[in-house]
Amino acid sequence: MHFLIFLVLILILNPSCATTIDTFESNSLYIEGKVSNDIEVSFFDGSLLKPVRISDGRFRLAHDLSSGYYGVVFLTKKGFYPEAFLFKAEEKPAEMKVMPLQKIKDETKGVLTGVLYKSATGGKIKEHNGIVQVFTNEPVTFLKDFFPYTVVTDENGIFKVHLSAGEYSIMMSGREIEKVTIEAGRTSIKNIRRGLRLID
């Protein structure tokens, strides 16, 4: 109830938001939604990051996640901060409204986002696919020219950090696991796996 009142107040105080609220829905078989102009949608299933085709501002994608496992949807747009949504593949549909993306304050910098996760694979009877666990409140460090930038994952295992353009080393437990390049005014998505659960 409090959230609904808060949302109504936002729309009253800022009428321009009323026509740009995007929607996202998920269930056991697919994800679908409506997005504003120029927003790009990507889907991560614990294995691959896939672009989602948008037609007339709408998208629908069969996600192929195993029941009870998780996936992540990313919304990005040049010059704007991204948003990411963790969802669970289950019979009961889940729906959320997405407020408009916020403009980047300094477009000489870029944004890096992703999820810190454990994936699942295997299964003798049926192949398992998806994210089995996310890591919340965990530090992730990015190193450039020997200077560290550290961010903490949120309650869904998602991180988001505003960085100067250039190449960074992704550090976990004091060691480099990968490199990533940040472009000015753009969002880079780099999901970080921390373990793998094998299913017999």
Buried (B, 14 or more C-beta within 10 A) or exposed (E): EEEEEEBEEBBEEEEEBEEBBBEBBBBBBBBBBBBBEEBBBBBBBBBEBEEBEBEEEEBEBEBBBBEEBBBBBBBBBBEBBBBBBBBBBBEEEBEEEBBBBEEBEEEEBBBBBBBBBBBBBEEEEEEBBBBBBBBEEBEBBBBBEEEEBEBEBBEBBBBBBBBBBBEBBBBBEEEEEEEBEBEBBBBBBBBBBBEEEEBE
